[in-house]
């Protein structure tokens, strides 16, 4: 029971003394100290602490100061008091953290599951997803997952705009990963010079989040940055790149 009492905020010695008092149903300090296996002076100070927490009561017996256990329900009252104090502090603590400015939320994942996590998070996008990708690499990297991801994204009606290196395979490489019927307006792909823009990572911009994943087997990692300002900047950079790629294609 000591471990549980520690979780309720009691110290190790307080827990031992409290249990000793409960087991003997109260008594003098010397008796309690012997039962708890601690020094008498130390036990007295601990009893005073438990008295202040209202877990014990005090009485005199033949002129000797004694301590008795309060009903166990007092432990619940003590825990509820702590909860109420925490609730009172929350608004103040939140206001303190807010005074130091916004800090972006950054999450880092490793392994293929981590890479997949970044893609999965993008499925919560309310508007379009913007992406720098390498279609040839990403379809070879995890074909089954990418097929499921693409089907789910299209089913949710999430539009995606991709910029990808132009290779002989990239023109139709995504075709096998598309469902038999879908709205073609939900996918726009512009192919850019593969030598100038090789794109070895995938960058996804959606909502207030920017996701970055490695497309190399020996470097499996995923990163999610939640920041409205960062996402807006990355979206503006993508749109600028998109305009440049559009002009190149139009020539």
N, C-alpha and C positions, 0 to 999 in steps of 0.2 A: 504493500500500500504506500510505502514511502515514495516510490517513483511517481505515483498519481498525485500525492500531496505536493510534491515538488512542482508538478505542472500547474497546481493551483496557486503557486506563488510562495509557498513556504520554503524556508531554507532546510538543509538536511538536518540540522540540529533541531529546528522547530518541529519538523515532522516526527523525529524520534521522541521528543518530549511530549508532543501532543498524543501520540499513540500510547506512550507509557502511562500518561494520565488516564486515558480512556480504558486501558487494560486493567488498571488497579482501581478504577472508578474514583480517582482523586486521592490526595494524601499530602503529607508534608514534603517539603523540598528535598530532604535527604532521601526519602523513600522513592520519589520520582526520579531523582538523579541516579540512584542505584539501578532502578528498573531500566532507564534509558541508556545507562552505561557511559555517563558523562560526568564531568567535574561539577561539584555542588554549586560553586559560585557561578559558573557558566550556565548551569541549569536554572538558577534563580533569574538571571537576566533574560533567558529565553522564555521563561514562564511569564515574566512581565510583558514581553513582546506579544505573546499569545493572548494575554489578558487584554491588551490594547486592541487586538484584532477581534475581541469578543468571542474567541473560541473557548475560553476558560472563564470560570468565575472563582472568586476568592472567598474564603471563610476562615474563622478562627476556631481551633479545637484545643481546649485547655491551654489557651494562651499561645498556641503554635499556629503560625500562618500556614494555611493549606490551600490547595488548588483543586478544583473539580471540573470535569468536562462539561461544556455546554452541549445541547442537542446537536447531532451531526448536521442538521439542516442549516446550522450557522455557516458551514462550509459553502453551501449553495448561495447563501446571502452574501458571503465574502466575494465569491466569483461574480455574482450579479453586480455588485458594487464596482468591481474592476471593469466590467463590460460597460456600465453606465459612464464611468469616468472616461473610458476610451471613446465612447460616442460623443461626449462633451468636448473632448480634445480634437476630434477629427476636423471640424471646420477651421479651428485655429491652425492646426498643422498644415492643412491644405492651403490656407492663405499664406503661410510662411514659405512653403515650397513654390507658390506662384510668384512670390516677390523676386525670385532669382531668375525669372525668365523660363521659357519653355525649353525642355531638353528632349531632343528626338529619341524615340524608342527604337533601339537597335537590337535585332535578334540574329544570332549566328548559329548556323547548323552545319553539321559535317555528314559526309557519306551520301549515298544516293537518296536515302530517305529525306535527308536535309534538302537536297536539290529539288526533289518532288514536292516538298513542303512549300517551297517558294511558289511553284507553279499553282499548287492547289489553293494557296491564299489568294491568288489573283482571280479565282473564280467568284470571289465575293465582290468584284468590281460592279459598281452601279452604272458606270459609263464605259467608254471604250478602254481597251488595253493597248498601250503603245509598246513596241518591242524592237530592240536591236537583237538580231538573232543570226544564226547560221543554220538555215533549214536542213542542209545536208547533214551537218553534224548532229543537230538535235534529234532528227528522226532516226539516226543510227544509234544514238546514245541510249535512249530508253523507248524503243518503238511501241511496246504495249502500253506503257503509261501515257506517252504522248498521244496515242490514238484515243484513249479514254478521256484524256484532258481536252482534246480538240472537240470530241463529240459532246462532252458536257458543256463546254464553253458555247458552242453553237446552239445547243438545246436551250441554254439560258438566254440566248439572244444577245450575247456580249460581242460587240464589234471589236476587231483587232486590226491594227495596222502594223505591219512588219517591215523592217529594213533588213535585207539579207544580202550576203555576197553573191554575185552572179557566177554560177558554175554551170557546166553542162548538165549536171544532175538536178540543180536546184529549181529549174523551170517547172518541172512536174513532180518533184520529189514529195510534195505534201499531198498529192492526189490520193494515194492509197489510205491516208489517215483521215480522210473526210467522209462523213456519212453519205449515204446514197442520195438523200435529198436534204438540202439546207439552203438558206438565203445567201447567195453569193455576195450580197452587199455587206455581209458581216466580216468578210476577210479582204483586206487590201494588202498587197505585197509589192514593194518596189525593190528591184535588184540593183545593187551598186557594184562598182569595180572591186573584184575580189582581191586584187593586189594592194589597192589603197585602203580598203576597209575589210580586213579578214574576219573580224568579230569572233574571237575565241571564247567570249563570255556571252551569256544571255542577260539582257537588261530588260526588265518589265516595269512599266510605269502605270499604276492604276490607283485611282482615288488619291489619298494622301500618302501612298506607299510607293517606294522604289525597291524592287527586288533584283538581286544580282546573283547569278549562279555560274559556276565553272562548267564548261562542257568537255573537260578532259578527265579521263578515267583516273589518272594519277593525282588529280587535284579536285576531289569532290567536296565542294562547299557551297553553301547558300547563305545569302545575307538579305535581311529585310530591314529597311529604314523607314520608319513612320514619321514623317515631317511634312506638313502642308507646304511650307516654303521650299523645301528641297524638291518635293514632287512637282511643284509649279515650275521651278527652274528647269528641272530635267524634262518636263513636258515642253517647255519653250524651246529648249535645245533640240529636242526631237523634231518639233514642227519646223524648225529652221533646217535641219538635216533633210526632212521630208520635202520641203520646198526645193532644196538643192537637187535632190534625187529626181524630183518631178521634172525640173528644168533639164536635167541631163537626159532623161528618157525621151523628152519632147524633141530633142535635137535630131 
